[in-house]
Amino acid sequence: MRKTHTITITFDEHCTLVAFPRKPRLRKGDIIRWDSPHGPVRINFPNGSPFGASGEVAGSARHRVTAYGGTFRYGCGVTVTSGKHIGWPGEAAPGSGGEVVIEQ
């Protein structure tokens, strides 16, 4: 059975963007999307993604998992309502992001 997963991006005490759940476990065919109460989200998979896309994608889009297994690290950025961009890419927030685990 395919599941839909929504990852919420918010700030920690150091103003670094973090994902909840932090390390979601998905399966091939599942749907994933990212959302933030702070504004639009951009996601970057520097070493390949679990849904075949490479590079940067819109977090609000629905992405179908095509990978059969593995851990995929990503960076994330949010454009807040004032128009300021926070998180990836940016030297001030190199840890912004999370991981997605695809179970076999």
N, C-alpha and C positions, 0 to 999 in steps of 0.2 A: 504494500500500500504506500503510495506516495504521500509525503507530508510537506506542508509549507512551513518554513522557518522564517521568522522575522528577528533580525539582530538589531538591538537598540544601541545607538552610539550616543554616549554622554561624556561628561568630564569627570576626572578624578580630582583629588585635592591639589594636584600640581598643574591643573589645566591641560592635562594630556587626555586625548580622546581614548576612551576605552569601550569595548564591546560587551554587551550582555545578551545572551550568555557568552562567557569569555571564550570557550572552546566548544562550539556546537558540534554534535556528531550527526552526520547526514549519511544518506545512501544515494546511490545512483538513481536518478529520476526525481529526487526531491527538488523542491523549489526553495530558493533562498532570496531574501531581499534585506536591505539595510534601511533603517529609519532613524531619525533623530528629532527630538522636540526642539532642537536649536536651529534647524535649517536643512537645506539639501545636502546630501552626502555623496562623496565621490570615493570610490574604492580602487586601490591599485594592487594587483598581484604581480610583484616583480619577477617571480620565477614560474609563472604559469598559474592558471586558475582551475578550479574544479569543474568549470562549465565550458571549457574550450576557448574562451575569450582570453586575450592577452592584454596586458597594460591596464589602462584606467577605464572604469565603467561607472554608470550612474547607479548609486545604491538603491534608489527607489524602484528600479526596474526589477522584474521578476526573472531570475536566472535559474535555468534547469541544470542540475548537476549531471555531468556526463562522465566524470572520473569514476573508476572502479575502486579506488582506495588511495590513501595518502593524507598528508597534512599540508595545508596550503596557508602560508603566512601572507597577510595583507596589511597595507597601510590605509588609513582613512583620513579624510578631511571633511570639514563641515563649513559651509558659508552661512554665518549667523545673520540674523535679521538686519544688523547694521551694515552688512555687506563685507565685513571682515572675514577672511578665510583663516581657519584654525586647523592645525593638524598637518597631515601629509599633503603635498610635500612641504617641508619646512625644517630648517635646522633647529628651531626652538622645540619641535615636538617629534623627534625621531622615533619615539616609542608608540606613537598613535596608531592603533590598529589592533589586530588580533590574529587568530588562526581558525581555520575551518578543518575539521577532521572528517574525512570520507571513509566510512566503514565498508569493508568488502562484503 
